[in-house]
């Protein structure tokens, strides 16, 4: 997202708007996997307001929050200590939750057009190839193919916080994870009555094949404290689509 400068050049920093700016905002839309149809009024992104410029996150504060709220559960609802190192570390599940045969999906090439306004409409078999649990512990990502995979952990975002997945982390490998990486307040939390939700991970390898192994750390969640608790938090009562998700596709597709 960029603003149009008035008598000056565009901002050097992409997706940033200076304090005090008034004017139009422009969004660059580039479909990477499927061709999509949008209309006036289609919601494509979010505008988030941050007090201060890139305030540094604190592993010490995140560790304290984990002790107070329990941020991570395993699939059997067992509470575990979060792995915290420059954020909350997220690992990949390639074995299948509760013995499920399908552990992910790979997008098909040359698929039909998707109208983003149509909910629970498209047959997923026309767009996705199911991936079964590998016989070994590894899954080889094809260059530039798009994958839907699942985190091994179930995570929680307390209502007074939001979180964002680091999309590309050179410390974990040459791939990009979670293009839609914002986690709303209350995700996997509810009214403190939900023991976490798996993170659906959108993964694409950069130019070269990449071997993922079960349990490998693939990303990290950065938690940011809000100025106040929102009136409405993520959950089924407001129609949130992924509050108790397992492996699932976006809401435009019918359920398998």
BELZI-V612686 format. One record per pair of residues at least 12 apart in sequence whose C-alpha atoms are under 10 Angstrom apart, sorted by the first residue. I is the first residue (numbers start at 0). GAP is how many residues later the second one is. D is the distance in whole Angstrom. If there is no record, write none. Layout:
BEGIN
I;GAP;D
I;GAP;D
END
This chain:
BEGIN
0;12;10
0;13;7
0;14;4
0;15;7
0;16;8
0;24;7
0;25;6
0;26;5
0;27;7
0;28;10
0;44;9
0;46;9
1;12;6
1;13;6
1;14;7
1;15;7
1;22;9
1;23;6
1;24;5
1;25;7
1;26;9
2;12;9
2;13;8
2;14;7
2;15;9
2;18;9
2;19;9
2;20;7
2;21;6
2;22;5
2;23;6
2;24;9
3;18;10
3;19;8
3;20;7
3;21;7
3;22;8
4;16;9
4;18;9
4;19;9
5;17;9
14;12;9
14;32;10
15;37;10
16;32;10
17;35;10
18;32;10
18;33;10
26;17;9
26;18;9
28;15;9
31;112;9
31;113;10
31;114;9
32;74;7
32;75;8
32;76;8
32;77;9
32;78;9
32;94;10
32;111;9
32;112;8
32;113;7
33;73;8
33;74;9
33;75;8
33;76;8
33;77;7
33;78;8
33;79;7
33;80;7
33;93;8
34;75;9
34;76;8
34;77;7
34;78;5
34;79;6
34;80;9
35;76;9
35;77;6
35;78;5
35;79;6
35;80;7
35;81;10
36;76;7
36;77;6
36;78;5
36;79;6
36;80;8
37;76;9
37;77;7
37;78;6
37;79;8
38;76;9
38;77;9
38;78;8
40;76;10
41;74;8
41;75;7
42;73;9
42;74;9
43;72;9
44;135;9
45;136;9
49;174;10
49;176;9
49;177;9
50;175;10
50;176;9
54;169;9
55;30;10
55;166;10
55;168;9
56;29;8
56;30;8
56;165;7
56;166;7
56;167;7
56;168;10
57;26;10
57;27;9
57;28;8
57;29;8
57;164;9
57;165;9
57;166;9
58;25;6
58;26;7
58;27;6
58;28;6
58;29;8
58;163;9
58;164;10
59;24;9
59;25;10
59;26;10
59;27;10
60;162;10
61;20;9
61;22;8
61;23;10
61;24;10
61;25;7
61;26;8
61;160;9
61;161;7
61;162;9
62;18;9
62;19;8
62;20;9
62;21;7
62;22;10
62;24;9
62;25;9
64;93;9
64;158;10
65;14;10
65;15;7
65;16;7
65;17;10
65;18;9
65;22;10
65;90;10
65;92;10
66;14;8
66;15;9
68;87;9
68;88;9
68;89;7
68;120;10
68;123;9
69;12;8
69;85;9
69;86;8
69;87;10
69;88;9
69;119;10
69;125;9
69;126;9
70;17;9
70;82;10
70;83;8
70;84;6
70;85;5
70;86;7
70;87;8
70;117;9
70;118;9
70;124;9
70;125;7
71;16;9
71;18;10
71;81;6
71;82;6
71;83;5
71;84;6
71;85;10
71;116;10
71;123;8
71;124;7
71;125;9
71;126;10
72;79;9
72;80;6
72;81;5
72;82;6
72;83;8
72;115;10
72;122;6
72;123;6
72;124;8
72;125;9
73;23;10
73;77;10
73;78;7
73;79;5
73;80;6
73;81;9
73;121;9
73;122;8
73;123;9
73;124;9
74;22;7
74;23;8
74;76;10
74;77;7
74;78;7
74;79;7
74;120;9
74;121;9
74;122;9
74;123;8
74;171;10
75;21;9
75;22;8
75;77;10
75;78;10
75;119;10
76;76;10
76;77;8
76;117;9
76;118;6
76;119;8
77;76;10
77;117;9
78;74;10
78;75;9
78;116;8
78;117;9
79;73;9
81;71;9
81;73;9
82;134;10
82;137;10
83;136;9
83;137;9
83;138;10
84;135;8
84;136;10
85;134;8
85;135;9
85;136;8
86;76;10
86;77;10
86;78;9
86;79;9
86;132;9
86;133;5
86;134;5
86;135;5
86;136;7
87;67;9
87;75;10
87;77;9
87;131;8
87;132;5
87;133;5
87;134;7
87;135;8
88;64;10
88;76;10
88;127;10
88;128;6
88;129;8
88;130;6
88;131;4
88;132;6
88;133;9
89;60;10
89;61;7
89;62;8
89;63;7
89;64;9
89;65;9
89;75;9
89;108;10
89;109;9
89;111;10
89;125;9
89;126;8
89;127;5
89;128;6
89;129;5
89;130;6
89;131;7
90;59;9
90;60;6
90;61;6
90;62;7
90;108;10
90;122;9
90;123;8
90;124;5
90;125;5
90;126;4
90;127;5
90;128;7
90;129;9
91;57;7
91;58;6
91;59;5
91;60;5
91;61;8
91;107;10
91;108;10
91;109;9
91;120;8
91;121;8
91;122;6
91;123;5
91;124;6
91;125;7
91;126;6
91;127;9
92;40;9
92;44;10
92;56;7
92;57;6
92;58;5
92;59;4
92;60;8
92;105;10
92;119;10
92;120;9
92;121;6
92;122;6
92;123;8
92;124;10
93;37;10
93;38;9
93;39;6
93;40;7
93;41;10
93;42;10
93;43;7
93;44;8
93;45;8
93;55;8
93;56;8
93;57;9
93;58;8
93;118;9
93;119;7
93;120;5
93;121;8
93;122;9
94;37;9
94;38;5
94;39;8
94;40;9
94;41;10
94;42;8
94;43;10
94;57;9
94;118;10
94;119;7
94;120;9
95;36;8
95;37;6
95;38;10
95;54;9
95;56;9
95;118;10
95;151;9
96;53;9
96;54;10
96;55;8
96;101;10
96;149;8
96;150;9
98;34;9
99;32;9
99;33;8
99;147;10
100;29;10
100;30;8
100;31;5
100;32;6
100;33;9
101;28;6
101;29;6
101;30;4
101;31;6
101;32;10
101;47;10
101;145;9
102;27;8
102;28;6
102;29;6
102;30;6
102;31;9
102;45;9
102;46;7
102;47;7
102;144;7
103;24;10
103;25;9
103;26;6
103;27;5
103;28;7
103;29;8
103;43;7
103;44;5
103;45;5
103;46;7
103;96;9
103;97;9
103;143;7
103;144;9
103;145;10
104;19;10
104;22;10
104;23;6
104;24;5
104;25;5
104;26;5
104;27;9
104;41;8
104;42;6
104;43;5
104;44;7
104;45;10
104;97;10
104;142;9
104;143;9
104;144;9
105;21;9
105;22;6
105;23;5
105;24;7
105;25;7
105;35;10
105;36;10
105;39;7
105;40;6
105;41;4
105;42;6
105;43;9
105;96;10
105;97;10
105;98;10
106;17;10
106;18;10
106;19;9
106;20;6
106;21;5
106;22;6
106;23;9
106;38;7
106;39;6
106;40;6
106;41;8
107;17;9
107;18;8
107;19;5
107;20;5
107;21;6
107;37;9
107;38;9
107;39;10
108;17;10
108;18;8
108;19;9
108;36;9
108;37;10
109;16;10
109;17;9
110;15;7
110;16;6
110;17;9
111;14;8
111;15;8
112;14;10
113;13;10
113;138;8
113;139;9
114;137;8
115;134;10
115;135;9
115;136;7
116;134;10
116;135;8
117;133;9
117;134;6
117;135;9
118;131;9
118;132;6
118;133;4
118;134;7
118;135;8
119;130;9
119;131;6
119;132;5
119;133;5
119;134;4
119;135;7
120;130;8
120;131;6
120;132;6
120;133;6
120;134;9
121;129;9
121;130;6
121;131;5
121;132;6
121;133;9
122;129;9
122;130;6
122;131;6
122;132;8
122;133;9
123;125;8
123;126;10
123;128;9
123;129;6
123;130;6
123;131;8
123;132;7
124;128;10
124;129;10
124;131;9
125;127;10
126;126;9
127;18;10
127;19;9
127;20;9
127;121;9
128;18;9
129;17;10
129;18;10
130;16;9
130;17;9
130;18;9
132;81;10
133;79;10
133;80;10
135;77;9
135;78;9
136;74;10
136;75;8
136;76;5
136;77;5
136;78;9
137;72;10
137;73;6
137;74;5
137;75;4
137;76;6
137;77;10
137;78;10
138;71;8
138;72;6
138;73;5
138;74;6
138;75;8
139;65;10
139;69;7
139;70;6
139;71;4
139;72;6
139;73;9
140;34;9
140;62;9
140;63;8
140;64;6
140;65;9
140;67;9
140;68;5
140;69;5
140;70;6
140;71;7
141;62;8
141;63;7
141;64;9
141;65;8
141;66;7
141;67;5
141;68;7
141;69;9
142;32;9
142;61;7
142;62;5
142;63;6
142;64;5
142;65;5
142;66;5
142;67;8
143;31;9
143;32;10
143;59;9
143;60;6
143;61;5
143;62;6
143;63;6
143;64;8
143;65;9
144;58;8
144;59;6
144;60;7
144;61;9
144;62;9
144;64;10
145;30;10
145;56;7
145;57;6
145;58;5
145;59;8
146;30;9
146;31;10
146;54;8
146;55;6
146;56;5
146;57;6
146;58;9
147;29;10
147;30;9
147;52;7
147;53;6
147;54;5
147;55;6
147;56;9
147;99;8
147;100;8
147;101;8
148;28;10
148;29;10
148;50;9
148;51;6
148;52;5
148;53;7
148;54;7
148;98;7
148;99;9
148;100;10
149;48;7
149;49;6
149;50;5
149;51;6
149;52;9
149;53;10
149;95;10
149;96;8
149;97;6
149;98;9
150;46;9
150;47;6
150;48;5
150;49;6
150;50;7
150;63;10
150;64;9
150;65;10
150;66;9
150;67;9
150;68;10
150;95;9
150;96;9
151;46;7
151;47;8
151;48;10
151;62;9
151;63;7
151;64;9
151;65;10
152;43;8
152;44;8
152;45;6
152;46;8
152;62;9
153;34;8
153;41;7
153;42;5
153;43;4
153;44;4
153;45;7
153;90;10
153;91;10
153;92;10
154;32;8
154;33;6
154;34;8
154;39;10
154;40;8
154;41;5
154;42;5
154;43;6
154;44;7
154;66;10
155;27;9
155;28;10
155;29;9
155;30;7
155;31;6
155;32;5
155;33;5
155;34;9
155;36;9
155;38;8
155;39;7
155;40;5
155;41;7
155;42;9
155;43;10
156;26;7
156;27;7
156;28;6
156;29;5
156;30;5
156;31;6
156;32;6
156;33;9
156;39;8
156;40;9
156;66;8
156;67;10
156;77;9
157;26;9
157;27;6
157;28;5
157;29;7
157;30;8
157;31;6
157;32;8
157;33;9
157;34;8
157;65;10
157;67;9
157;71;9
157;75;9
157;76;10
158;25;8
158;26;5
158;27;5
158;28;8
158;30;8
158;31;8
158;32;9
158;33;9
158;66;9
158;67;9
158;69;9
158;70;6
158;71;7
158;72;10
158;73;9
158;74;6
158;75;8
159;24;10
159;25;6
159;26;8
159;64;9
159;65;6
159;66;6
159;67;8
159;68;6
159;69;5
159;70;7
159;73;9
160;22;9
160;23;8
160;24;5
160;25;8
160;26;10
160;62;7
160;63;6
160;64;4
160;65;5
160;66;9
160;67;9
160;68;8
160;69;9
161;20;8
161;21;6
161;22;5
161;23;5
161;24;8
161;25;9
161;59;10
161;60;8
161;61;6
161;62;5
161;63;7
161;64;7
162;18;8
162;19;6
162;20;5
162;21;7
162;22;8
162;24;9
162;57;10
162;58;6
162;59;5
162;60;4
162;61;6
162;62;9
163;14;9
163;16;9
163;17;5
163;18;5
163;19;6
163;20;9
163;56;8
163;57;5
163;58;5
163;59;7
163;60;8
164;12;8
164;13;7
164;14;9
164;15;8
164;16;5
164;17;6
164;18;8
164;34;10
164;36;10
164;54;7
164;55;6
164;56;5
164;57;6
164;58;9
165;12;8
165;13;9
165;15;7
165;16;9
165;52;10
165;53;6
165;54;6
165;55;6
165;56;7
166;12;6
166;13;9
166;14;7
166;35;9
166;36;9
166;51;10
166;52;7
166;53;9
166;54;10
167;35;10
167;50;9
167;51;8
167;52;10
168;49;8
168;50;7
168;51;8
169;49;10
170;46;10
170;47;9
170;48;9
171;44;9
171;45;7
171;46;6
171;47;7
171;48;10
172;32;9
172;33;9
172;37;8
172;38;9
172;39;9
172;44;10
172;45;8
172;46;10
173;30;9
173;31;6
173;32;6
173;33;8
173;34;8
173;35;9
173;36;7
174;28;7
174;29;6
174;30;4
174;31;5
174;32;9
174;33;9
174;34;9
174;35;8
174;43;9
175;25;10
175;26;8
175;27;6
175;28;5
175;29;6
175;30;7
175;42;9
175;43;9
176;23;10
176;24;6
176;25;5
176;26;5
176;27;7
176;28;9
176;41;7
176;42;7
176;43;10
177;21;9
177;22;8
177;23;5
177;24;4
177;25;6
177;26;9
177;41;9
178;22;8
178;23;6
178;24;8
178;25;9
179;20;10
179;21;9
179;22;8
180;18;10
180;19;10
180;20;9
180;21;9
180;40;9
181;39;9
181;40;10
182;16;9
182;38;9
182;39;10
182;40;9
182;51;9
183;49;7
183;50;6
183;51;10
184;40;10
184;41;9
184;44;8
184;45;8
184;47;9
184;48;6
184;49;6
184;50;9
185;43;10
185;44;10
185;46;9
185;47;5
185;48;5
185;49;7
185;57;9
186;12;10
186;46;8
186;47;5
186;48;7
186;53;9
186;55;8
186;56;6
186;57;9
187;46;8
187;47;8
187;54;9
187;55;6
187;56;7
187;57;9
188;44;9
188;45;8
188;46;8
188;54;8
188;55;10
189;43;8
189;44;7
189;45;6
189;46;8
189;47;9
189;53;8
189;54;10
190;42;9
190;43;10
190;44;9
193;41;10
193;49;9
193;50;8
194;49;9
195;47;9
195;48;8
195;49;10
196;45;8
196;46;7
196;47;6
196;48;6
196;49;8
197;44;9
197;45;9
197;46;8
197;47;7
197;48;6
197;49;8
198;43;9
198;44;10
198;45;10
198;46;8
198;47;8
198;48;9
198;49;10
199;42;9
199;45;8
199;46;8
199;47;7
199;48;7
199;49;8
199;50;10
200;17;9
200;18;9
200;46;9
202;15;10
END
